Amino acid sequence: MTDVRSVRLSRRRLLVDGKPELVVAGEVHYFRLHRKDWADRLDRLAEAGCTAVATYMPWLVHELPDGSVDLDGRTSEYRDLAGFLDLAAERGLLVIARPGPFVMAEMKNEGIPYRVHDEHPALHPVGWDSVPVPTRSVDYLAPDFLTEVERWYGAIMPLIASRLVTRGGPIAAVQLDNEIGMLACVTGIPDLTDVVLDDFAAWSRDSLGVEDPVARYGLDRADAVAWRTGVRTPSGPGSLALHHDMSDYQRDRYARYVAFLRETAESHGVEDIPFLINIHCPSRARRRTYPLGISQLYRSYRGQPQMTSGSDHYVGDLTVENVAELYTGNAYMAAVHDDDQPLTSVEFEAGLGDYGEELSRMVPPAALALKTRLFVAQGNRLINYYLFAGGHNPPLDRPVGDGNDRIAFTGEYHGFTAPIGPEGEPNPSYPALRETVAAVSGAGPLLADMDEEYDDVALAFVPDHYLTEYCHPEDKERRAVVADLEQFRGTGSRDIPGRAMLLGGFSFPAVDLQSEWDTDRAIVLGSPTTLAADVQRKLASWVLRGGRLLLAGVLPQRDIDGSACTILADTLGLRAGLRSDHSRDTFPSVRATGWAPARAEVRTEALQHLSAVGDTDIDVFAVDAASGEPVGVEVRPGTGHVLVLSADYPCHLDFWTALLARLGVRPRHTHDATAPGTVVTSTVDAAGQRLLHLLNLSPFDQTLVVRRDGEPLLGDTSVHLPARSGRMLPLELRLDGGGTLAWSTCELAGTEAGLVLLRRTGTGDAALVVDPRDTANPGGTLHSWPDDPTACGQVVRIEVPVG
């Protein structure tokens, strides 16, 4: 049985018995496996190097038709949760418990028993125009639903409490519900029951101070029928404010729901362990939508003690196309965390990706390694590979006549693409997972207590720019505002600013512009037309005090309610002019000029003319190729320094690097790779020990020399990075006996008394060990090995004298 006695969140670390640890888990669904197969799947998990198992605990499975609950298998082996937890404990595995009430996981009703829907039909919400929503969602705060949740938690939580690590058991963390708000987000339909709308009316008065809703929304709260009808079918000049406020109100509903779940769990003894909130990913095709989940839920967990968020991550392969989206998704999560909340990933995509058995999608095993390496470089302390092992879907207790009468809609088998398939057979992603976990575990003690090092730049995060999940289908003005936000927000139009920063060698955090913030870093803001007046005011004040800003998009011109707002533009002394967007007959083009790197004119998807107001002095660095009008200008309001690029300029790395250099920002890490596609960042601990993280996302091999602040790293030795591969290279690692591993082109496999263990790459393998007692060799001893591709993965031992 595991001997862990405490798991806590502190300083953005996961402390296991007071010591920072990196926890690697895999998802195994006991309720989709015969009891006789549990040991094999858990053994496979441990064999892969994982130290924890995560599992849903579905209400739908454990509740019997009469409403009673079986958690020990007295009625079915699929319900023996207690036995599964004890088996995990016997293997020394920690457990991440995921008891719902919603679990999704392709289950019928998202894991809610049929009885709940049958007995409480009013739980099923209506949406736009009073039409019932098309999913099996419920009103989270409906009293009848909360009563049912209390019954479920009253059954499941005492079992969880009895097996917490604080009581000698294996359970180290508990996830509250799952993907809260996801169903409403993917359908674009909010919950608009009478109870919800009455509550929204009170919230708009109490939280926003909207004493006159007629002026703001064109609706009178005192007329309940007109109010409900008007919210369900918004129109007119107040619809923009109504859409925004209603979405913001949903954040508070989710926060109240999470608070209820936590309070209920704690009332049954589940306490003194971390709680997790899973942020859904509403679109597999485009990671750009991930911040919608952060926007919906951050108010539920930010600042809540011993609670943090976890990513829900399904992007397929990792390439130059989507790496910036994944990197900034983590950065946005961190931007709304407090000082104790670490990054975690509670659903980290594993397997080959053919979820529908269509052979329309296949994710290469290398993707798992690349994504894992990126996540640990950004400070993720918990990674749960989902789904680690497939299984089968048992029949429901009573037929419902839906075509298969099983617990899930995926057929008899489930998890076809998992590293360990439904029948226990490994697929090619399993060895990749095992090798990746071995590489991460070799540096695990370092990674667990390190933070990413950033350059002098941050990406702006504006949560309200992602309040776009709801848009009435007939509201043309709202649709236009949403389209503009979607085009320019976040990493910028076509993701180019964020991608250029990352592939240009920059490591950067995000800053939440809606919080109380101040920073000495330059800020890059993907700038839509809409930007809240309060945010504009803060940015304007910060710039006047010396802030450095790159606006990439269009010049903000309106507040969230649609009213004109040019606070930031007025401070910069700029006016927005003609906007031109690509269409069948229009091909806006831009030419860099002035101090910007000389280029031929380039096509863009959109541009906006800029002009100076009054005596504002502007330095033009990009123009509309057709008219010569400025689309890129430099201004210096107050003691600040601002670049405005109102055109989605292509991802020419030298151009974007030059813009940041103009603001005094240069990447600390540079390299001489001949083609783009390499991501470089580093992590450091309090003792100055570092790991250099290299990712080659390109489809061809790269050989490069890495420099830090202009000085060569790794003894000026070239690092060979095969296509689609990564490295975590130790720098200034302190060794027992007083020596130092100054650098190595091989990854760390671990340390032992008197030994450093390195994992060979087979090409250019070398390491420098410095022993201060070796006065005859103060520069250290260089260890190198001849190139040998067959040696890749072999562990070599370097003896280090112990004093």
C-alpha positions in Angstrom: 0.0 0.0 0.0 1.2 3.5 -0.8 2.8 5.2 2.2 1.9 8.8 1.1 0.2 10.7 3.9 -0.4 14.1 2.4 -0.8 15.8 -1.0 -1.0 19.6 -1.0 -0.8 22.6 -3.4 1.7 25.2 -2.6 3.8 27.7 -4.6 2.4 26.3 -7.8 3.8 23.0 -6.9 2.3 19.6 -6.0 3.7 18.6 -2.6 3.6 14.9 -1.8 4.5 14.5 1.9 5.9 18.0 1.8 8.2 17.4 -1.2 7.6 18.7 -4.7 6.7 15.8 -7.1 5.7 15.4 -10.6 2.7 13.0 -10.8 2.1 11.0 -14.0 -1.2 9.1 -14.1 -3.2 7.1 -16.6 -6.9 6.8 -16.9 -8.3 3.3 -16.3 -12.1 2.7 -16.2 -12.7 -0.2 -13.8 -16.4 -0.2 -14.8 -15.5 -1.0 -18.3 -13.3 -4.0 -17.4 -13.9 -7.4 -15.9 -12.5 -7.6 -12.3 -10.0 -10.2 -13.5 -8.4 -7.7 -15.9 -7.9 -4.9 -13.3 -4.5 -6.2 -12.1 -3.1 -6.5 -15.6 -4.1 -2.9 -16.6 -2.7 -1.5 -13.3 0.5 -3.5 -13.8 0.8 -2.1 -17.4 0.3 1.4 -16.0 3.1 0.9 -13.4 5.3 -0.8 -16.1 4.9 2.4 -18.1 6.3 4.4 -15.2 3.1 6.0 -14.1 2.7 6.7 -10.3 -1.0 7.2 -10.2 -4.3 6.0 -11.8 -7.2 8.2 -12.5 -10.8 7.0 -13.0 -14.3 8.2 -13.3 -16.8 6.9 -10.8 -20.0 7.0 -12.7 -23.3 7.7 -10.9 -25.1 6.0 -13.9 -23.1 2.7 -13.2 -23.3 2.6 -9.5 -27.0 3.5 -8.9 -29.4 0.6 -9.2 -32.9 1.0 -10.7 -34.5 1.3 -7.3 -32.2 4.3 -6.5 -29.9 2.4 -4.1 -26.1 2.6 -4.7 -23.6 -0.3 -5.0 -19.9 0.6 -4.5 -18.5 -2.8 -3.4 -19.7 -5.1 -6.2 -22.4 -6.9 -4.4 -24.6 -6.7 -7.5 -22.0 -6.6 -10.3 -18.3 -6.8 -10.7 -18.4 -3.5 -12.6 -19.5 -1.7 -9.4 -16.7 -2.9 -7.2 -15.1 0.5 -6.8 -13.8 -0.4 -3.3 -12.0 -3.4 -4.7 -10.4 -1.4 -7.5 -9.1 1.3 -5.1 -7.6 -1.4 -2.8 -5.9 -3.1 -5.8 -4.4 0.2 -6.8 -3.2 0.8 -3.3 -1.6 -2.6 -3.2 0.5 -1.5 -6.2 1.6 1.7 -4.6 -0.4 3.8 -7.1 -2.0 7.1 -6.1 -5.6 7.6 -7.3 -7.2 10.6 -8.8 -10.9 10.2 -8.1 -13.5 11.6 -10.6 -16.9 11.0 -9.1 -19.0 13.5 -11.2 -21.9 13.9 -10.9 -21.3 14.5 -14.6 -18.6 12.3 -16.1 -19.1 12.5 -19.9 -16.7 9.7 -21.1 -19.2 9.0 -24.0 -21.7 7.7 -21.4 -25.5 8.0 -21.8 -26.9 11.1 -20.1 -23.2 12.1 -19.5 -23.2 9.7 -16.6 -26.4 10.9 -14.9 -28.9 8.1 -14.1 -32.0 7.9 -16.3 -34.1 8.0 -13.1 -33.0 11.6 -12.4 -34.3 12.7 -15.7 -37.4 10.6 -15.5 -38.4 11.9 -12.0 -37.4 15.5 -12.7 -38.3 16.5 -16.3 -38.1 20.2 -15.3 -34.3 19.8 -14.9 -34.0 19.8 -18.7 -33.4 23.4 -19.7 -34.9 25.5 -22.4 -32.7 27.7 -24.5 -33.1 30.3 -27.2 -36.7 31.1 -28.1 -37.9 28.7 -25.3 -36.8 25.7 -27.3 -35.6 22.7 -25.2 -31.8 22.3 -25.4 -30.7 19.4 -27.6 -28.4 17.8 -25.1 -29.0 15.8 -21.9 -27.9 18.7 -19.7 -29.5 20.0 -16.6 -29.9 23.2 -14.7 -26.9 22.9 -12.4 -28.4 24.9 -9.6 -32.0 23.6 -9.8 -33.0 22.6 -6.2 -34.2 19.1 -7.4 -30.8 18.4 -9.1 -28.8 19.6 -6.0 -30.9 17.3 -3.9 -30.1 14.4 -6.1 -26.4 15.3 -6.1 -26.5 15.3 -2.3 -27.8 11.8 -2.4 -25.1 10.7 -4.8 -22.3 12.4 -2.9 -23.8 11.0 0.3 -23.1 7.6 -1.1 -19.8 8.0 -2.9 -17.9 10.6 -0.8 -17.8 8.5 2.5 -16.0 5.7 0.5 -13.6 8.2 -1.0 -13.0 9.8 2.4 -12.2 6.4 3.9 -9.4 5.9 1.3 -7.8 9.3 1.3 -4.0 9.4 1.6 -4.5 11.2 4.9 -6.2 8.0 6.2 -3.7 5.6 4.7 -5.5 5.1 1.4 -4.4 5.9 -2.2 -6.8 8.8 -3.1 -4.6 11.9 -3.6 -7.1 14.3 -5.3 -10.7 14.6 -6.2 -12.2 16.2 -9.3 -15.5 18.0 -8.8 -17.9 17.3 -11.6 -16.5 17.2 -15.1 -16.2 19.7 -18.0 -18.7 22.1 -16.4 -20.5 24.2 -18.9 -19.3 22.1 -21.9 -22.7 21.1 -23.2 -24.0 24.7 -23.3 -20.7 25.8 -24.9 -20.6 23.3 -27.7 -24.3 23.9 -28.6 -24.1 27.7 -28.1 -27.3 27.5 -26.1 -27.4 28.8 -22.5 -29.7 27.4 -19.8 -32.7 29.8 -19.8 -35.3 28.2 -17.5 -37.6 30.5 -15.6 -35.7 30.0 -12.4 -32.4 30.9 -14.1 -33.8 34.0 -15.7 -35.3 35.2 -12.5 -31.9 34.7 -10.8 -30.2 36.5 -13.7 -32.5 39.5 -13.1 -31.4 39.7 -9.5 -27.8 39.1 -10.4 -27.7 41.9 -12.9 -29.0 44.3 -10.2 -26.9 43.1 -7.3 -23.6 42.3 -9.1 -23.5 44.9 -11.9 -25.6 47.6 -10.3 -28.0 47.6 -13.3 -30.8 49.6 -11.7 -32.3 50.4 -15.0 -32.4 47.3 -17.2 -34.6 49.1 -19.7 -31.8 51.4 -20.5 -29.2 48.7 -20.7 -31.1 45.8 -22.3 -34.4 47.3 -23.4 -36.2 45.0 -21.0 -38.1 45.6 -17.8 -37.3 43.1 -15.0 -40.6 44.0 -13.3 -42.5 42.4 -16.1 -41.5 38.7 -15.6 -43.0 37.5 -18.9 -41.5 40.2 -21.0 -38.2 39.8 -19.3 -38.0 36.0 -19.9 -39.2 36.4 -23.5 -36.7 39.2 -24.2 -33.7 37.3 -22.8 -34.6 34.1 -24.7 -35.0 36.1 -27.9 -32.6 39.1 -27.6 -32.9 41.9 -30.2 -32.4 45.6 -30.6 -29.7 47.9 -29.3 -29.4 46.2 -25.9 -28.6 42.7 -27.2 -24.8 43.1 -27.0 -24.9 44.1 -23.4 -27.5 41.3 -22.7 -25.4 38.6 -24.3 -22.3 39.7 -22.4 -23.9 40.1 -19.1 -25.8 36.7 -19.4 -22.5 35.0 -20.2 -20.8 36.7 -17.3 -23.7 35.6 -15.0 -23.1 32.0 -16.1 -19.6 32.3 -14.6 -21.1 33.0 -11.2 -23.6 30.1 -11.6 -20.7 27.7 -12.2 -18.8 29.2 -9.2 -21.8 28.7 -6.9 -22.2 25.1 -8.2 -18.6 24.3 -7.6 -18.8 25.8 -4.1 -21.8 23.6 -3.4 -20.0 20.4 -4.6 -17.0 21.1 -2.5 -19.0 21.9 0.6 -21.0 18.7 0.1 -17.9 16.6 -0.4 -16.2 18.1 2.7 -19.3 17.5 4.8 -18.7 13.8 4.1 -15.1 13.9 5.2 -13.3 14.6 1.8 -10.9 17.2 3.0 -7.2 18.1 3.3 -6.5 17.0 -0.3 -6.6 19.0 -3.6 -9.8 19.5 -5.6 -9.6 19.7 -9.4 -11.7 21.4 -11.9 -11.5 20.0 -15.5 -11.6 22.7 -18.1 -13.3 21.4 -21.2 -11.9 21.7 -24.7 -14.9 22.5 -26.9 -13.3 21.8 -30.3 -10.8 19.1 -31.2 -10.2 20.8 -34.5 -8.9 24.1 -33.2 -7.2 24.6 -29.9 -8.0 28.3 -30.2 -11.3 27.6 -28.6 -9.8 26.2 -25.4 -9.8 29.6 -23.5 -13.6 29.6 -23.7 -13.5 27.0 -21.0 -11.1 29.0 -18.9 -13.3 32.1 -19.4 -16.4 30.1 -18.2 -14.8 28.5 -15.1 -11.9 30.6 -13.8 -14.2 32.4 -11.3 -15.0 28.9 -9.9 -11.5 28.1 -8.7 -9.3 31.2 -8.7 -8.2 32.0 -5.2 -9.9 28.9 -3.8 -7.5 27.1 -1.3 -6.4 23.6 -2.3 -8.2 23.8 -5.6 -6.8 24.1 -9.1 -7.7 23.7 -12.7 -6.8 20.9 -15.1 -6.7 21.0 -18.9 -8.7 18.8 -21.1 -6.4 18.3 -24.0 -7.3 16.8 -27.5 -5.3 18.4 -30.3 -4.0 15.4 -32.1 -0.5 15.9 -33.4 1.7 18.8 -32.3 3.0 20.8 -35.2 4.1 24.4 -36.0 0.4 25.0 -36.7 -1.0 24.4 -33.3 2.0 24.6 -30.9 1.3 28.2 -30.0 -2.3 27.4 -29.2 -1.2 24.7 -26.8 1.5 26.8 -25.2 -0.7 29.8 -24.7 -3.6 27.6 -23.4 -1.3 26.7 -20.5 -0.2 30.3 -20.2 -3.8 31.5 -19.9 -4.5 28.9 -17.3 -1.6 30.1 -15.2 -2.6 33.8 -15.7 -5.8 33.3 -13.7 -4.3 31.0 -11.0 -3.2 32.3 -7.6 0.2 31.9 -6.2 -0.4 28.3 -4.9 -2.3 26.9 -7.9 -0.2 24.7 -10.2 -0.9 23.7 -13.7 -2.3 20.2 -14.2 -3.7 18.2 -17.1 -6.5 15.8 -16.1 -7.2 14.6 -19.6 -4.0 14.5 -21.6 -4.7 12.8 -24.9 -3.0 9.4 -25.3 -3.4 6.9 -28.1 -3.7 7.0 -31.8 -6.7 9.2 -32.1 -9.1 7.1 -34.2 -11.9 7.6 -31.8 -14.7 6.7 -34.2 -13.0 3.7 -35.9 -13.2 5.6 -39.2 -9.5 5.6 -40.1 -10.0 9.3 -40.8 -7.5 10.4 -38.2 -4.3 8.9 -36.8 -2.1 10.6 -34.3 1.6 9.6 -34.5 3.1 8.3 -31.3 5.7 11.1 -31.4 3.0 13.6 -30.7 2.5 12.2 -27.1 6.2 12.8 -26.4 6.2 16.3 -27.8 3.1 17.4 -26.0 4.3 15.9 -22.7 7.6 17.7 -23.0 6.0 21.0 -23.7 3.7 20.6 -20.7 6.4 19.8 -18.2 8.5 22.7 -19.5 5.6 25.0 -18.7 5.3 23.7 -15.1 2.5 21.1 -15.3 2.8 19.1 -12.1 0.2 16.4 -12.9 -0.4 14.7 -16.2 -3.2 12.1 -16.6 -3.0 10.2 -19.9 -6.5 9.7 -21.2 -7.5 7.1 -22.0 -4.7 4.7 -20.9 -6.6 1.5 -21.3 -9.7 0.7 -23.2 -12.5 -1.7 -22.2 -16.1 -2.5 -23.0 -19.5 -0.9 -22.1 -21.7 -3.2 -20.0 -25.4 -3.3 -20.6 -27.7 -1.0 -18.6 -29.7 -2.6 -15.8 -32.9 -1.9 -17.7 -33.3 -1.6 -21.5 -34.1 1.8 -22.8 -34.6 0.9 -26.4 -31.9 3.2 -27.8 -30.2 0.8 -30.1 -27.6 -0.7 -27.9 -28.9 -0.5 -24.3 -25.4 -0.1 -23.0 -23.9 2.5 -20.6 -22.3 4.4 -23.4 -23.0 5.2 -27.1 -19.7 3.9 -28.5 -20.9 0.4 -28.9 -19.6 -2.7 -27.1 -16.0 -1.7 -27.0 -14.6 1.6 -25.8 -11.2 3.1 -26.0 -10.3 1.6 -29.3 -7.3 3.9 -29.7 -5.9 3.8 -26.2 -2.3 2.6 -25.6 -3.7 -0.5 -24.1 -6.7 -1.6 -26.2 -10.1 -3.0 -25.0 -8.7 -6.6 -25.0 -5.5 -5.6 -23.3 -3.4 -5.4 -26.4 -0.8 -2.6 -26.6 -0.7 -0.4 -29.7 2.3 1.6 -31.0 1.5 4.5 -28.6 2.2 2.3 -25.6 6.1 2.1 -26.0 6.1 5.8 -26.9 4.2 6.6 -23.6 6.6 4.4 -21.7 9.7 6.0 -23.2 8.3 9.5 -22.6 7.5 8.8 -19.0 11.0 7.4 -18.5 12.5 10.6 -20.0 10.3 12.8 -17.8 10.9 10.7 -14.7 14.6 10.9 -15.1 14.4 14.7 -14.6 11.3 14.4 -12.4 12.8 15.6 -9.1 14.1 18.7 -11.0 10.9 19.4 -13.0 8.7 19.2 -9.9 10.5 22.2 -8.3 11.3 24.3 -11.4 9.6 27.2 -13.0 9.8 28.2 -16.7 12.1 31.1 -17.4 10.5 33.9 -19.4 11.8 36.6 -21.7 10.9 40.3 -21.3 7.5 39.9 -22.9 4.0 38.6 -22.0 0.9 37.8 -24.0 -2.3 39.5 -23.0 -5.3 37.4 -21.9 -8.7 39.1 -21.9 -11.2 36.5 -20.5 -14.2 38.6 -21.8 -12.9 38.2 -25.3 -13.9 34.5 -25.0 -17.4 35.2 -23.7 -18.6 34.2 -27.2 -20.2 30.8 -26.5 -23.7 32.3 -26.8 -25.1 34.1 -29.8 -28.7 34.1 -30.7 -28.9 32.7 -34.2 -31.0 35.7 -35.5 -28.9 38.4 -33.9 -26.7 39.7 -36.8 -25.0 42.4 -34.7 -24.0 39.9 -32.1 -22.7 37.5 -34.8 -20.6 40.3 -36.3 -19.1 41.2 -32.9 -18.3 37.5 -32.2 -16.7 37.1 -35.6 -14.4 40.1 -34.9 -13.4 38.7 -31.5 -12.7 35.3 -32.9 -10.5 36.7 -35.7 -8.2 38.9 -33.6 -8.3 37.7 -29.9 -5.7 35.7 -28.0 -2.7 34.7 -30.2 -3.9 37.0 -32.9 -5.3 36.7 -36.4 -4.4 33.3 -37.8 -2.5 32.7 -34.5 0.5 34.5 -36.2 1.7 36.8 -33.4 1.7 34.0 -30.8 3.2 31.5 -33.2 5.9 34.0 -34.3 6.9 34.7 -30.7 7.2 31.0 -29.8 9.0 29.8 -33.0 11.1 33.0 -32.9 12.6 31.8 -29.6 10.6 33.7 -27.0 9.4 32.1 -23.8 6.5 34.1 -22.3 3.7 34.1 -19.7 0.3 35.5 -20.1 -1.1 38.4 -18.1 -4.8 38.7 -17.3 -5.7 42.3 -18.3 -9.0 42.1 -16.4 -7.3 41.5 -13.0 -5.3 43.9 -11.0 -2.0 43.7 -12.9 1.2 45.6 -13.4 4.3 44.4 -15.2 7.6 45.6 -16.5 7.4 43.2 -19.4 6.3 44.3 -22.8 2.7 43.1 -23.6 1.5 41.7 -26.9 -2.2 42.1 -27.3 -4.2 40.4 -30.1 -6.5 43.3 -30.5 -10.2 43.1 -31.6 -12.5 46.0 -32.2 -14.1 45.4 -28.8 -12.2 46.0 -25.6 -13.8 46.9 -22.3 -13.5 50.5 -21.2 -11.9 49.4 -17.9 -9.3 47.4 -19.7 -8.6 50.2 -22.1 -8.3 52.6 -19.2 -5.7 50.4 -17.4 -3.7 49.9 -20.6 -3.7 53.6 -21.3 -2.5 54.4 -17.8 0.2 51.7 -17.9 1.5 52.9 -21.3 1.7 56.5 -20.1 3.8 55.3 -17.1 6.3 53.7 -19.4 4.6 50.5 -20.5 5.7 48.8 -23.8 2.8 47.5 -25.9 2.4 45.7 -29.3 -1.2 45.8 -30.5 -1.6 43.3 -33.3 -5.1 43.3 -34.9 -7.3 46.4 -35.2 -7.6 49.5 -33.0 -10.1 49.0 -30.2 -13.2 51.2 -30.8 -16.0 50.0 -28.7 -17.0 48.8 -25.2 -18.5 45.4 -24.4 -22.1 46.8 -24.8 -21.3 48.1 -28.3 -21.0 51.7 -27.4 -18.1 53.7 -28.8 -15.0 53.6 -26.6 -11.7 55.0 -27.9 -9.9 55.5 -24.5 -6.8 53.6 -25.6 -6.8 55.0 -29.2 -7.1 58.5 -27.8 -4.2 58.0 -25.4 -2.1 56.7 -28.3 -3.2 59.7 -30.5 -4.5 57.4 -33.2 -7.6 57.1 -35.2 -8.9 54.0 -37.1 -9.7 54.5 -40.7 -10.8 52.3 -43.6 -10.8 48.5 -42.9 -10.3 46.1 -45.8 -10.8 42.3 -45.5 -10.0 39.6 -47.9 -12.9 38.6 -50.2 -13.4 37.0 -53.6 -12.5 40.3 -55.2 -10.4 42.0 -52.6 -6.8 41.1 -51.8 -5.4 43.5 -49.2 -1.6 43.6 -49.2 1.0 45.2 -47.0 4.5 46.4 -47.5 7.0 46.8 -44.6 8.8 50.1 -44.6 11.1 52.3 -42.5 13.0 50.4 -39.9 11.1 47.1 -40.4 13.0 44.3 -42.3 12.7 44.9 -46.0 10.3 42.6 -47.7 8.2 42.3 -50.9 4.6 43.2 -50.4 2.6 40.5 -48.7 -1.0 39.4 -48.8 -3.0 39.7 -45.6 -6.5 38.7 -44.5 -7.4 42.1 -43.1 -5.9 45.6 -42.6 -7.1 48.8 -41.1 -5.7 52.3 -42.0 -4.3 54.3 -39.1 -3.9 58.1 -38.9 -2.4 60.4 -36.3 -4.7 62.7 -34.2 -3.5 66.3 -33.6 0.2 66.6 -33.2 0.9 62.9 -32.5 4.3 61.9 -33.9 4.1 58.6 -35.7 6.9 56.5 -37.2 5.4 54.3 -40.0 6.8 50.7 -40.4 4.0 49.1 -42.6 1.7 50.5 -45.2 -1.2 49.4 -47.4 0.5 48.5 -50.6 -2.4 49.9 -52.7 -2.9 53.3 -51.1 0.3 53.9 -49.1 -1.8 54.5 -46.0 -0.2 53.4 -42.7 -1.1 50.1 -41.1 1.9 49.8 -38.8 2.9 52.8 -36.7 5.1 53.5 -33.7 4.1 56.0 -31.1 5.5 57.1 -27.7 2.7 58.4 -25.5 3.9 59.7 -22.1 7.0 57.7 -21.3 5.6 54.6 -23.0 6.5 52.9 -26.3 3.7 51.4 -28.5 3.7 49.6 -31.8 0.3 49.2 -33.5 0.1 46.7 -36.4 -3.4 46.8 -37.9 -2.7 44.1 -40.4 -2.4 40.3 -39.9 1.2 40.3 -41.3 2.4 36.8 -42.3 4.6 34.7 -39.9 7.9 36.0 -41.1 10.0 35.4 -38.0 12.5 38.2 -38.7 9.7 40.7 -39.0 8.1 39.9 -35.7 11.4 39.5 -33.9 12.3 43.0 -35.2 9.1 44.4 -33.8 9.8 43.0 -30.4 13.4 44.2 -30.6 12.1 47.7 -31.3 10.4 47.4 -27.9 13.7 46.3 -26.3 12.7 42.6 -26.2 15.1 39.9 -27.4 15.0 36.1 -26.7 17.5 34.9 -24.3 17.9 31.7 -26.3 18.9 31.7 -29.9 20.1 29.0 -32.2 21.4 28.4 -35.7 18.9 25.9 -37.0 18.6 26.4 -40.8 14.8 26.1 -40.9 11.9 27.1 -38.5 10.2 24.7 -36.3 12.3 24.6 -33.1 10.9 25.6 -29.7 13.5 26.5 -27.0 12.8 27.3 -23.4 14.3 26.6 -20.0 13.3 25.8 -16.4 15.2 26.7 -13.3 15.0 26.0 -9.6 16.0 28.1 -6.6 19.5 26.7 -6.6 20.1 27.8 -10.2 19.9 24.3 -11.7 18.4 24.3 -15.1 16.9 22.1 -17.8 17.1 23.3 -21.4 14.0 22.2 -23.3 14.3 21.7 -27.1 11.4 20.6 -29.3 11.9 20.0 -33.0 8.4 20.2 -34.5 9.5 20.1 -38.1 9.3 17.1 -40.3 13.1 17.0 -40.8 16.2 16.6 -38.7 17.8 19.7 -37.2 21.3 20.3 -36.0 21.8 23.4 -34.0 24.1 25.2 -31.5 22.1 26.9 -28.7 23.2 30.2 -27.2 22.0 32.0 -24.1 22.3 35.8 -24.0 24.8 35.4 -26.9 27.0 32.9 -25.2 27.2 29.3 -26.4 25.6 26.6 -24.2 26.7 23.0 -24.1 30.3 23.9 -24.7 29.4 25.2 -28.2 28.5 21.6 -29.0 25.9 20.9 -31.7 22.7 19.2 -30.7 21.2 16.8 -33.2 17.4 16.8 -33.0 15.7 14.2 -35.2 12.4 15.2 -36.8 9.5 15.3 -34.4 11.7 14.9 -31.3 12.6 16.7 -28.1 15.3 16.9 -25.4 15.5 18.0 -21.8 19.2 18.8 -21.2 20.7 19.4 -17.7 22.7 22.5 -17.0 24.6 23.3 -13.8 23.2 20.2 -12.0 24.7 19.8 -8.5 26.0 16.4 -7.7 26.7 14.5 -4.5 30.2 15.3 -3.2 30.3 18.9 -4.5 30.7 18.3 -8.2 28.6 19.8 -11.0 27.2 18.4 -14.2 27.9 21.5 -16.2 26.0 20.4 -19.2 25.1 17.3 -21.3 23.7 16.7 -24.7 22.1 13.6 -23.3 19.0 13.6 -21.1 19.2 12.8 -17.4 18.2 9.3 -16.4 18.7 9.9 -12.7 21.5 10.2 -10.1 22.8 7.9 -7.5 25.5 8.2 -4.9 28.7 8.7 -7.0 27.0 8.3 -10.3 25.2 10.4 -12.9 23.0 8.4 -15.2 22.5 9.8 -18.8 20.4 8.4 -21.6 22.2 8.4 -24.9 20.9 9.8 -28.1 23.4 8.1 -30.3 24.6 11.3 -32.0 26.9 13.9 -30.5 26.6 12.6 -27.0 28.8 14.5 -24.5 28.8 15.7 -20.9 31.0 18.0 -18.9 31.5 17.2 -15.2 33.3 19.7 -13.0 34.8 18.5 -9.7 36.1 21.5 -7.6 38.5 19.1 -5.8 40.2 18.2 -9.0 42.7 21.1 -9.0 44.6 19.7 -11.9 41.6 19.9 -14.1 39.6 23.0 -13.1 37.8 23.1 -16.4 36.2 19.8 -15.7 36.2 16.4 -17.5 34.6 16.1 -20.8 32.9 12.7 -21.4 32.0 11.9 -25.0 30.9 8.8 -26.8 31.2 7.8 -30.5 28.2 8.2 -32.7 26.2 5.0 -32.8 22.5 5.0 -33.7 22.0 1.7 -32.1 23.0 3.2 -28.7 20.0 5.5 -28.7 18.2 5.0 -25.4 21.0 3.3 -23.6 21.9 4.5 -20.1 25.5 5.4 -19.4 27.0 6.0 -16.0 29.5 8.6 -15.2 31.4 8.1 -11.9 31.6 11.2 -9.7 33.8 11.1 -6.7 31.9 11.5 -3.4 33.8 13.6 -0.8 
